[in-house]
Amino acid sequence: MQQNAVVEQVLALTREMEHAVSLADWPEAARLAEIRSPLIMSLNAEQVHASSDAALRANSQVSQTELEAENTTRS
């Protein structure tokens, strides 16, 4: 599997894990973690750093959009 595909798979599994945790579905979160762990171990540090930065940017953008929408409705 190409490294970019691995990074995308890790991010997708992370999102699925977050969803499982939000539902308190601990067995599903653990199952997803078992799938994700070997993928993470196959990545080099540079790729992990780049994907983390991308995830942070995406989360920041979503938060900014939500705050802007909230402030617009209050005005």
C-alpha positions as CSV (number, residue, x, y, z in Angstrom):
1,M,0.0,0.0,0.0
2,Q,1.3,3.5,-0.9
3,Q,2.2,5.7,2.1
4,N,-0.4,8.3,1.2
5,A,-3.0,5.6,1.2
6,V,-1.8,4.3,4.6
7,V,-2.0,7.8,6.0
8,E,-5.6,8.2,4.7
9,Q,-6.5,4.8,6.1
10,V,-5.1,5.8,9.5
11,L,-7.0,9.1,9.5
12,A,-10.2,7.3,8.5
13,L,-9.8,4.7,11.3
14,T,-9.0,7.5,13.8
15,R,-12.3,9.2,12.9
16,E,-14.2,5.9,13.2
17,M,-12.5,5.4,16.6
18,E,-13.6,8.9,17.7
19,H,-17.1,8.2,16.7
20,A,-17.1,4.8,18.6
21,V,-15.7,6.6,21.7
22,S,-18.4,9.3,21.5
23,L,-21.0,6.5,21.6
24,A,-19.1,4.7,24.4
25,D,-18.7,1.7,22.1
26,W,-15.4,0.6,23.7
27,P,-15.2,-2.8,22.0
28,E,-15.5,-1.2,18.6
29,A,-12.9,1.5,19.5
30,A,-10.5,-1.3,20.6
31,R,-11.2,-3.3,17.4
32,L,-10.4,-0.2,15.3
33,A,-7.3,0.5,17.4
34,E,-6.0,-3.0,16.7
35,I,-6.4,-2.4,13.0
36,R,-4.9,1.0,13.1
37,S,-1.8,0.3,15.2
38,P,0.2,-1.7,12.6
39,L,-0.6,0.9,10.0
40,I,0.8,3.7,12.2
41,M,3.9,1.6,12.9
42,S,4.5,1.3,9.1
43,L,4.7,5.1,8.7
44,N,7.8,7.1,9.0
45,A,8.0,10.1,11.3
46,E,7.8,12.7,8.5
47,Q,4.5,11.2,7.2
48,V,3.0,11.1,10.6
49,H,4.0,14.7,11.2
50,A,2.5,15.8,7.9
51,S,-0.7,14.0,8.5
52,S,-1.1,15.4,12.0
53,D,-0.6,18.9,10.6
54,A,-3.2,18.2,8.0
55,A,-5.7,16.9,10.6
56,L,-5.1,19.9,12.9
57,R,-5.6,22.3,10.0
58,A,-8.9,20.6,9.0
59,N,-10.1,20.7,12.6
60,S,-9.1,24.3,12.9
61,Q,-11.0,25.2,9.8
62,V,-14.2,23.4,11.0
63,S,-14.0,25.2,14.3
64,Q,-13.4,28.5,12.7
65,T,-16.4,28.0,10.4
66,E,-18.6,27.0,13.3
67,L,-17.6,30.0,15.4
68,E,-18.2,32.3,12.4
69,A,-21.7,30.8,11.9
70,E,-22.4,31.1,15.7
71,N,-21.3,34.8,15.7
72,T,-23.4,35.6,12.6
73,T,-26.6,34.1,14.2
74,R,-26.0,36.1,17.4
75,S,-25.6,39.4,15.5
